[in-house]
Amino acid sequence: MAMEREMTSRSRRACRICQEKKPTLDYKDAPSLKLYLTERGKIIPRRISGNCAGHQRALTTAVKRARQIAFLPFTCDR
């Protein structure tokens, strides 16, 4: 029985950005970027967020740019 549980796989989570059909991820859109950050300000990894590889790379770039211009914080206060 233990082998059966290991062999079953979960279905892949669909990329939210692909489903919304947004043309691009924009660093100026801070509220939508905050959805992909933890409470401490870290970027949520692809395996948890379910983004495709291309959109995860674009998301990371957009978050880093937004941090440089101070639209998003680098860290959160405790």
TACORFEN-V941533 format. One line per field, one symbol per residue. ss: DSSP state (@ for helix, = for strand, . for the rest). phi: phi as a letter, one per 20 degrees, with the letter a starting at -180 (. if undefined). A space follows every 50 residues. Layout:
ss = ???
phi = ???
//
This chain:
ss = .@@@@@@........@@@@@.........@@@@@@@=.....=..@@@@. ..@@@@@@@@@@@@@@@@..........
phi = .fffffefdefffffffffflffbedfeefgffffddefenefffffefn ffffffffffffffffffemfcffcdfe
//
